């Protein structure tokens, strides 16, 4: 379920790059965010089941750090072609 939702999110992001109308963007963003809501609880359960109790805060912190780095690095990588006029 979690892997499927991550795959759906990735595919939707790619299709989103080729959207032409605001209706397409609206639909695709709604689809992407609904997938995020569905996978959050199972993903958290997978993290908590696969770690020891004493390391749980570290593992959830690592997950949050990776999530934040994805946002930061993705934005930076998207800015490079815009800066170069591509």
N, CA, C and O of each residue as an XYZ file, in Angstrom:
344
protein
N       0.825     -1.186      0.000
C       0.000      0.000      0.000
C       0.877      1.262      0.000
O       0.626      2.204     -0.751
N       1.884      1.263      0.834
C       2.767      2.424      0.927
C       3.565      2.591     -0.366
O       3.689      3.700     -0.886
N       4.097      1.500     -0.874
C       4.891      1.557     -2.104
C       4.012      2.015     -3.266
O       4.448      2.813     -4.096
N       2.798      1.523     -3.328
C       1.871      1.926     -4.385
C       1.553      3.413     -4.326
O       1.470      4.078     -5.359
N       1.378      3.925     -3.127
C       1.093      5.354     -2.985
C       2.295      6.212     -3.349
O       2.133      7.283     -3.934
N       3.505      5.758     -3.011
C       4.702      6.497     -3.429
C       4.836      6.463     -4.958
O       5.194      7.468     -5.571
N       4.553      5.320     -5.565
C       4.615      5.211     -7.026
C       3.578      6.125     -7.678
O       3.877      6.806     -8.659
N       2.364      6.140     -7.136
C       1.319      7.021     -7.654
C       1.742      8.477     -7.566
O       1.549      9.240     -8.513
N       2.312      8.861     -6.449
C       2.765     10.232     -6.265
C       3.847     10.603     -7.275
O       3.843     11.711     -7.811
N       4.763      9.691     -7.533
C       5.834      9.942     -8.499
C       5.272     10.094     -9.909
O       5.664     11.002    -10.642
N       4.366      9.220    -10.282
C       3.769      9.283    -11.617
C       2.968     10.571    -11.785
O       3.036     11.218    -12.829
N       2.216     10.936    -10.761
C       1.415     12.165    -10.825
C       2.319     13.386    -10.960
O       1.981     14.318    -11.690
N       3.459     13.400    -10.271
C       4.391     14.535    -10.398
C       4.907     14.667    -11.823
O       5.052     15.779    -12.329
N       5.182     13.557    -12.465
C       5.671     13.591    -13.846
C       4.572     14.100    -14.779
O       4.825     14.950    -15.633
N       3.367     13.586    -14.618
C       2.252     14.031    -15.459
C       1.945     15.501    -15.206
O       1.569     16.225    -16.128
N       2.100     15.939    -13.985
C       1.839     17.331    -13.622
C       2.712     18.300    -14.413
O       2.287     19.416    -14.713
N       3.908     17.887    -14.745
C       4.808     18.741    -15.528
C       4.265     19.023    -16.924
O       4.633     20.022    -17.541
N       3.404     18.161    -17.421
C       2.852     18.323    -18.764
C       1.415     18.842    -18.768
O       0.778     18.862    -19.821
N       0.896     19.259    -17.621
C      -0.469     19.781    -17.543
C      -0.569     21.109    -18.273
O       0.367     21.908    -18.292
N      -1.726     21.317    -18.869
C      -1.944     22.535    -19.644
C      -2.957     23.453    -18.967
O      -2.777     24.671    -18.954
N      -4.012     22.881    -18.410
C      -5.071     23.700    -17.819
C      -5.019     23.641    -16.303
O      -4.398     22.754    -15.717
N      -5.683     24.601    -15.684
C      -5.710     24.630    -14.226
C      -6.541     23.470    -13.685
O      -6.307     23.021    -12.563
N      -7.512     22.975    -14.465
C      -8.320     21.838    -14.025
C      -7.457     20.576    -13.912
O      -7.623     19.782    -12.986
N      -6.543     20.403    -14.857
C      -5.649     19.255    -14.798
C      -4.737     19.357    -13.570
O      -4.525     18.372    -12.862
N      -4.213     20.530    -13.331
C      -3.347     20.740    -12.167
C      -4.127     20.478    -10.884
O      -3.625     19.819     -9.974
N      -5.351     20.993    -10.810
C      -6.189     20.802     -9.621
C      -6.440     19.318     -9.366
O      -6.279     18.840     -8.243
N      -6.834     18.594    -10.413
C      -7.122     17.167    -10.268
C      -5.875     16.387     -9.848
O      -5.935     15.550     -8.947
N      -4.753     16.665    -10.500
C      -3.525     15.928    -10.193
C      -3.001     16.237     -8.790
O      -2.528     15.338     -8.095
N      -3.083     17.493     -8.373
C      -2.650     17.842     -7.007
C      -3.548     17.168     -5.969
O      -3.063     16.685     -4.946
N      -4.864     17.137     -6.234
C      -5.781     16.463     -5.314
C      -5.469     14.977     -5.231
O      -5.496     14.389     -4.149
N      -5.172     14.375     -6.372
C      -4.813     12.951     -6.396
C      -3.528     12.702     -5.622
O      -3.428     11.735     -4.866
N      -2.547     13.574     -5.813
C      -1.268     13.426     -5.118
C      -1.433     13.549     -3.599
O      -0.868     12.756     -2.846
N      -2.204     14.538     -3.155
C      -2.368     14.736     -1.719
C      -3.255     13.668     -1.082
O      -3.076     13.347      0.093
N      -4.209     13.111     -1.834
C      -5.011     12.028     -1.266
C      -4.143     10.797     -1.041
O      -4.319     10.083     -0.054
N      -3.212     10.546     -1.946
C      -2.277      9.433     -1.753
C      -1.413      9.624     -0.533
O      -1.113      8.665      0.178
N      -1.006     10.867     -0.282
C      -0.172     11.138      0.891
C      -0.944     10.856      2.183
O      -0.380     10.329      3.141
N      -2.212     11.202      2.207
C      -3.031     10.948      3.395
C      -3.238      9.473      3.653
O      -3.316      9.047      4.805
N      -3.329      8.686      2.589
C      -3.558      7.245      2.729
C      -2.307      6.528      3.217
O      -2.408      5.568      3.980
N      -1.129      6.977      2.791
C       0.085      6.235      3.138
C       0.705      6.642      4.471
O       1.586      5.936      4.962
N       0.288      7.733      5.065
C       0.937      8.220      6.285
C       0.850      7.235      7.447
O       1.865      6.916      8.066
N      -0.349      6.753      7.745
C      -0.506      5.837      8.880
C       0.210      4.505      8.654
O       0.913      4.047      9.554
N       0.060      3.855      7.479
C       0.802      2.601      7.277
C       2.321      2.791      7.315
O       3.045      1.925      7.805
N       2.798      3.922      6.798
C       4.241      4.179      6.811
C       4.724      4.345      8.250
O       5.761      3.796      8.621
N       3.991      5.085      9.050
C       4.362      5.252     10.455
C       4.344      3.915     11.197
O       5.189      3.666     12.056
N       3.387      3.067     10.865
C       3.330      1.743     11.491
C       4.545      0.906     11.080
O       5.099      0.174     11.900
N       4.960      1.012      9.811
C       6.132      0.270      9.357
C       7.389      0.743     10.075
O       8.233     -0.072     10.447
N       7.522      2.049     10.274
C       8.691      2.582     10.980
C       8.699      2.100     12.423
O       9.731      1.658     12.927
N       7.551      2.183     13.090
C       7.508      1.804     14.504
C       7.686      0.296     14.701
O       8.228     -0.128     15.722
N       7.239     -0.514     13.747
C       7.395     -1.965     13.864
C       8.829     -2.421     13.572
O       9.253     -3.472     14.052
N       9.572     -1.638     12.789
C      10.893     -2.095     12.371
C      12.030     -1.523     13.203
O      13.198     -1.695     12.853
N      11.713     -0.856     14.285
C      12.769     -0.261     15.107
C      12.569     -0.620     16.570
O      11.467     -0.966     16.997
N      13.633     -0.532     17.316
C      13.543     -0.767     18.755
C      12.969      0.470     19.428
O      13.047      1.574     18.889
N      12.403      0.282     20.588
C      11.751      1.377     21.297
C      12.724      2.513     21.605
O      12.347      3.681     21.508
N      13.954      2.200     21.969
C      14.905      3.242     22.350
C      15.388      4.069     21.156
O      15.898      5.175     21.339
N      15.234      3.547     19.938
C      15.698      4.267     18.747
C      14.547      4.839     17.921
O      14.772      5.343     16.821
N      13.334      4.769     18.430
C      12.173      5.194     17.658
C      12.210      6.690     17.322
O      11.867      7.083     16.207
N      12.626      7.524     18.281
C      12.680      8.965     18.008
C      13.706      9.269     16.917
O      13.487     10.150     16.086
N      14.811      8.550     16.918
C      15.836      8.738     15.887
C      15.309      8.357     14.510
O      15.549      9.065     13.532
N      14.593      7.242     14.433
C      14.096      6.777     13.143
C      12.994      7.674     12.590
O      12.959      7.948     11.390
N      12.098      8.131     13.456
C      11.077      9.071     12.989
C      11.709     10.409     12.620
O      11.255     11.065     11.682
N      12.733     10.819     13.331
C      13.452     12.042     12.995
C      14.168     11.932     11.663
O      14.195     12.890     10.890
N      14.749     10.767     11.387
C      15.407     10.533     10.106
C      14.395     10.605      8.965
O      14.668     11.182      7.913
N      13.240     10.018      9.187
C      12.199     10.080      8.155
C      11.792     11.519      7.884
O      11.649     11.923      6.730
N      11.609     12.281      8.930
C      11.224     13.692      8.765
C      12.336     14.486      8.076
O      12.053     15.345      7.242
N      13.575     14.211      8.411
C      14.706     14.898      7.781
C      14.777     14.571      6.294
O      15.033     15.456      5.477
N      14.555     13.317      5.940
C      14.572     12.931      4.529
C      13.420     13.596      3.777
O      13.590     14.016      2.632
N      12.261     13.695      4.406
C      11.119     14.379      3.802
C      11.450     15.848      3.539
O      11.162     16.372      2.463
N      12.048     16.502      4.516
C      12.403     17.917      4.376
C      13.498     18.122      3.329
O      13.463     19.098      2.579
N      14.464     17.212      3.277
C      15.537     17.357      2.291
C      15.002     17.160      0.875
O      15.505     17.776     -0.065
N      13.999     16.319      0.715
C      13.377     16.144     -0.595
C      12.763     17.452     -1.078
O      12.897     17.818     -2.246
N      12.103     18.138     -0.190
C      11.474     19.411     -0.548
C      12.537     20.446     -0.904
O      12.407     21.147     -1.908
N      13.570     20.544     -0.102
C      14.620     21.532     -0.324
C      15.412     21.240     -1.587
O      15.606     22.130     -2.416
N      15.874     19.998     -1.745
C      16.669     19.643     -2.916
C      15.845     19.692     -4.202
O      16.352     20.095     -5.249
N      14.593     19.291     -4.128
C      13.727     19.350     -5.302
C      13.537     20.772     -5.785
O      13.576     21.037     -6.987
N      13.333     21.686     -4.854
C      13.178     23.095     -5.219
C      14.464     23.655     -5.801
O      14.428     24.405     -6.776
N      15.587     23.304     -5.218
C      16.873     23.794     -5.721
C      17.154     23.255     -7.120
O      17.635     23.988     -7.985
N      16.859     21.991     -7.342
C      17.083     21.405     -8.666
C      16.134     21.979     -9.715
O      16.499     22.092    -10.886
N      14.935     22.337     -9.311
C      13.997     22.959    -10.249
C      14.417     24.386    -10.579
O      14.097     24.890    -11.656
N      15.122     25.035     -9.679
C      15.548     26.418     -9.893
C      16.702     26.530    -10.897
O      16.821     27.536    -11.596
N      17.537     25.515    -10.965
C      18.724     25.566    -11.836
C      18.351     25.800    -13.302
O      18.925     26.697    -13.920
N      17.417     25.040    -13.895
C      17.070     25.328    -15.299
C      16.427     26.711    -15.482
O      16.613     27.356    -16.514
N      15.684     27.152    -14.488
C      15.065     28.478    -14.588
C      16.117     29.571    -14.573
O      15.992     30.569    -15.282
N      17.147     29.388    -13.772
C      18.218     30.369    -13.671
C      19.015     30.446    -14.975
O      19.467     31.521    -15.368
N      19.179     29.327    -15.627
C      19.970     29.294    -16.862
C      19.140     29.596    -18.098
O      19.671     29.643    -19.208
N      17.843     29.801    -17.915
C      16.992     30.144    -19.040
C      16.647     28.970    -19.940
O      16.385     29.156    -21.129
N      16.644     27.768    -19.390
C      16.353     26.577    -20.196
C      14.877     26.300    -20.248
O      14.452     25.335    -20.883
